[in-house]
């Protein structure tokens, strides 16, 4: 009768709680904290810490995650006796990742003797495998204690050389063992750091599932980038990328100009992230960098980390740019000064104008030659000089000295020679206008970008457009 009365009282209290609406209200928390719900049918533990324990709602998880929708549709095994709430029907734990893998939730049931969580061993925990020290011990303990001591040997005792070798070998083995232990501890620390980062990524994912902003850095873009990449990995694991995309994109957009400066430092890395986030602005910026400097690859992120389709697109854009550049180079190199009959000047007809043409062509071909030897693409540097024109390159005073050294005092009026050089520069200025167009959000000269950035990126270039259409 007492048990029946206790059960009935609990049921009445639960019913009154539901009528009051408390079960649907989160526990009050400070601004920006994830809401702590009093009740939820899904229990998730990321670590033994209380702040990493979540009571979430099945409907929310099923709606925003394909992985949870599949897992929660399976027949569950009720786990009575949980103090967190009588309505918990699903339990998940975050399993620590191994090197190079991702920490992922694993479903737990009451069958099979599986443990929900294991508390960490504290400093005050007693090691049961170690015998407590005592003043009185057995004779065997005394013998072992004496065997571990190293008393000094008398001077008249000679040591066998083979014993010395054994001691040296033992010392080397001990030193190697210490190094191995240090390496193992460093690896364990790294794995633990990765696991802690994945715990934070899971927490951010749950925030976004409940329409709350993730806790990304708003001061350090490099840190925000790493956080975004980790959240993307976690969200992709649970089929929640469509949910996190607008949140992550909004945070990155708040960096404004610093975002595009960061893209210029490692475009392939941002290209990979932009595909996951379906961010057209970041994708276009990163693609222009990669294609503009192709086939040179001076970025920290290797080319083989990029999707095959994106690499093919980079190669196609670079080929289009190379063809355009070759066509414009041909036009500039074939341009010349016309004589009175409208024909290109020659050494015989007008040697002074002919030498001006050769000086201009020699400068341009020299720029092309050194670009091939430098190992880095700096086509954009000299094309932008030609677009500026005037005295930005081949200043007339320097060129007149060279021509005087070649032709001597027999050169004709310097004013006409200057006009010839200006005419060549004017033609080149108009010819390269399409090449020096800048489609980046950065000022290329201020950023020190030496390659061309005139590559056009359209909606059809986005890798995710086919998925939307189909």
N, C-alpha and C positions, 0 to 999 in steps of 0.2 A: 504493500500500500504506500509505503514511503517513496519507493521508486516511481510509482505511478503519479503520485502528487508532484514529485520533482519534475517529471517529464511534462506534465500538464502545465506547470508553472513556466517552464522554459518555452513551451509552445505559445502560451499566451503572451509572454514578453516579446517573442519573435514577431507575433502577429501585430502587436501594438507598435513595434518598431517599424514594420512595413507600412502600417497605416499612417504613421507620422512622416514617412518619406525619408527617414534617416539613411536607409540602405542605399539610396540613390545619390546621396550627397558625399562629396569628397571631404576628407579630413582637412581642416584649415591649414594652410601652409603659407610660407612667405612668397612674395611675387617671384615668378620665374621657376618655382619648384614644381616638380611633377605632382599632380594631385594624388593623394593617398586615399583610395576608396575603402570604405568600411567593409563592403561586401563585393564579391566577384566570384564567378564560377571557375576562373582560371588562375591558378597560383603559379607565379614564375619567380624563381630564385636565381639571381645572377652571381651571388656570393653569400656567405653566411651573415654578412652585415645586414642589419634591419633595413637600411635605406636602399638595399638592392633586392628587396622582396616586394613583389607587386601582386595585387589582386585586381585582375583585369576582367573585362566582360567579353563573353564569347561572341556576341553580335558584332562588336567593334573589331575584334581580331579577324573574324571571318570576312567582314566587309573590306578590310584593307590589306589582307595578306592571303595569297593563294596557298602558302605553306600551312598557315594556321587553319584555313578553311578545310584543307585535306585532313590534317591531324585531328581537328575537333569533330570531324564527321565520323570518325571511327568510334566503335563501341568502347565506352570508357569503363574503367573499373573503379568503383567508388572507394574512397579511402577514408573511412570513418576515424574519428579520434583526433582529427586535426584541430588544433586550438585556434586556427585563424578564421574559421567560419564553417558552419555546417553545410553550406551550399557549394563548397569547392568540389568540382568534379574532374578537374584536370590539373596535373602538376607537371611543371617543366623545370629542369635545371640547366644551367649553362656549363657545358663541359669545357675544361681548359684546353686550349689549342696546343698542338705540338709545333715544332719548328716549321714555319712556312705554311701552316694551315690556319683555318678560321675557327674561332670559338663558336659553337652552335648549341642551340637548345636541344635537350634530349628529354623525351617524355618519361615520367616516372609513374609507377603503379605500386600498389601494396603487395603485389605478388613477387615472388622470386627473391625476397629478402633484400631488395635494393635499398640503399641508404639515400635519403633525400639530400643531406649535406653533412659534411664532416668538419667540425670546428678545428681551427688551426691549433697546433700544439704551442702552449705558452711557455714562458721562461720558468714558471713555477710548477709546471707539470713534472711529475716524477717519472724518471726513466726506469721502468720495472725490470729491464734487462741488466741493470747495473746494481751490484751488491752495495749496500750501505757500508760506509767505512766504520770500523770499530777498533777499539784498543786491543781487544783480544781476538786472535784469529787462529785458524788451524795451522798445523805444521806445514802443510803443503803451501799455504799462503805465504808463510815465512820463507820457504825455499824459493818460491817464485819471486818474492821481493828481493832476495839476495841475488838471484840470477840476473835481475835487471840492472844491478849496480855495476859500475865500472871503476873499481879501485885502482890506484896507480901501482904499476908493477915495479918491483925492485930493479935497480940499475943493472945488476949482474945478469938479469934474465934476458935472453935473446929472443926476438920475435921472428917467427918463421916468415920469410918473404911472401910465401903463398897466402899467409893470413893477411898480410898487407893488401895484396891484390883483391882478396875477397872483401875487405873493408871498403876499398875504393869503389868496387863494383856496387856494393850495397848502398854507399852514399850516392852514387849516380842514379841508381834505381829509385832511391827515395826522392831525389831532386826531380826526376822525371814524373814521379807520382804526384808531387806537389803541383807541378805544371799542369798535369792532367786534371787535377782537382780544381785548379783555378779556372781552367777552360770550361769545365763542366759547370762550375758555379756561374760563370759569365753567361753561358748559354741558358741556364735556368733563369737568371735575372732577365735576360732578353725575352724569354718566353713569357715570364710573369708580366713584364711591361706590356707585351702585346695583348695578353689576356685582360689586363686592366683597361687597356685602350678599347678592347672589344666590349667590355662591360659598359663603358661610357657610350659607345656607339649604340648598344642595345637600348640604353636609357634614352638616348636622343631619338631613336626610332619609335619607342613607345610614346614619347612626347608628341611626335608628329602624327601618330595614329590617333591621338586625342586632340588634334588641332592646336598644338602648342609648338612654339618655335624651339629649334634645337639650341644647345648651348655651344655654339661655335664662337671662336675668337673673332672679335671685331677690331683687334689691334694688331695682330700678327697674321699676315696673309699666308705665310708659309705654314704656320700651325693650322690655320683654317683649311688650307688645301689638304693637309694630311688627315684632318678630321672628316672632311667631305669624302675623301677616298675611302676611308674606313666605313663610314656610314653607308656609302654606296654598296660596298661589298656585303655588309650585313643586310641591307634592304633587298639586294638582289637575291640573297640566300632565301629570304622569306617571301619573295615575290611582292615586294612593297615599293618598288622603284617609282611607280606613278604617284605615290603619296608624297615621297620625300623630295621629288624634283623641284616643285615650286619653292619649298622652304630653303633648300640649299642654294638655288639660283638667286633668291632674294638676298641672302646673306652675302654672297660673292659680289652681287651688283652694288652693294653699299661701299665697296672699296673703290669704285669708280676708276679713276686713272691708274691707281696702283695695281688694279687687276690686270690691265693690258700690259703694264710694265713687267709684271710677273710672268705673263704668258710669253713674252719675248725671251725670258731667261731659259725656259724649257718648254717650247711649244708642243712637242710630242706628248708630254705628260698631261698638259691641259687639253690636248686633242682627245686623248682617251677619256678624260673626265667629261668633256663636253658631249661625247656620244652617249654616255650613260645618263647625263642630265638632259639630253636633247636641247642643249643651249646653242642656238644658232649664232649668237654674237661671239661666244668663246670659240666655237668651232671654226668660224670664218677667220678669226684673228690667228689662230694656231695654224690653220691650213696655209694661209698666205706666207707665214714664216717658213714653214717646211718646204713648200713648193718653190718659194723664191730663192732659197739657198741650195736646192737640189742640184746635183747629187751629193754635195758636201753635207756632212751630218756632224755638227759641232755641239750637239745637245747632250745633256747627261742621260736622258732616257733613250735607250737603244731603239733602233728602227724595228727590230723584230717583235717589240712589244705592242706595235700598232696593228690594228685589224688589217687583213689583206685588202679589203675593199678600200680602206682609207689610203693605204700605200699605193694602190693602183691609181687612185684619184690624184694623189700627189704627183706621181710620175706623169700622168696625162696633163695636168696643169703646167708642170715644168716643161714638158715637150711643147705645149702651145706657146709658152713664153719664149722658149729658145727659138722657135720658128719665127716669131714676131721680131725678136732681136736680130736674127740673121738677115731678115728682109730689110730692116732699117739700117743695119750696118752696111749692107750692099748699096743702098741708096746714098748714104753719106760718102762712102768711099768712091763711088762713081761720079759724084758731083765734082764740078771743076769750074774754073773761070773761063768765060767765053771771050774770044777775040772779036775783032771788028766784023768778021764774017759769020759770027755766031757759032764758031767751032771751038772745042776745048783748046786751051792754050797749050803750046808745045815749047820745048827747049829752044827750038830754032826760031819760032815766031815771036814769042814773048817770054824770054828766059826769066825775067823777074817774077811775073805772075805764076809761071810754072813752078818756080822754087817755093813760092808761098803755098801753093797747093800741096807740094811734096812735104813741106814742114807740117801742115795740118794732118795729112794722111799718116805721116810718120808718128806723130803724137798719138793718134787714135789706135793704130796697130800696136804701138808700144804698150798702151793701156791694156789691150786685149791679151798681149803676150804675158805681161807680168801678172795678170789675173789668173792665168793658167798655172803659173809657177807658185803663186802664193799659198795654195792649199785652201784658201777661203774665197768665197764669191764676193767680189766688190764691184760688179758691173754697175750697180746703182750709183757708185761714187762718181765715176767719170761721166755717166749719162746725165746725172743731175748737174754737173758742172757745165755740160753742153747746153742744158736747158736754161741755166742762168745767163750764159753768154757773156759778152763784154770782156772785162779784164779778169774774170774769175779763172780763166785758164789761157795759156799762150799769150801772156801780156805782150803788147806790141813792142815796147821798148826792148825787151829781151830778144824778141825775134828779129828786130831790126839790126841788133848787134851781130847776130848769127849770119844774117843775110849780107851784112857789110863785110864780114870776114870771108864770105864765099865769093861775092861779086865785086868787092872793092868799090872804088869811087865811081865805077861805071854804071852803078845802079841808077834807074830812072827815078823820077820824083817819088819820095817816100810817102806822100799823101795818097798816091794811087795804090801803092802797095798796102797801105793801111786799110784802104777801102776794100781791096781784094780779101784781106783776112777777115774783115767784118762781114763781108758777103758770105764767106764760107761758114762763119759762126752762126749767122742768121738762119741759113738753110738747115744747119744741124739742130738749132734750137727748135725749129718747127717740126723737124723729123722725129725727134725723141719725145715729143709731148705725150704720146700715148704710153711710152715706156716708163716715164717718171711719175705717172699718176700714182698716188698713194691711197690704197684702200684699207690701210691700217688705221686704228684709232690713235696711234702714236705719231708724234713728230719724228720722222725717221732720222733726220740729221741730229736732233737733240738726243735721241736714243743711241746714236752711233751705228745705225743699221746700214750696212754697205751693199746688201743685195736689193734686187728690185722687188717692189711690193704692189705692182699693178694688177695682180691676179684677181680676176672676178670670181666670186662665189655666189651661186644662185641656190634657190630652194631645192632644186633637183639634186644638188650635190650632197645634201644632208643624208646620212646613212639611214635615218629613221623615217624618211618620207615614204619609202616603199612599204614599211610595216603599217603606216597609217592608211595608205591607199588600199592595201589588201586586207 
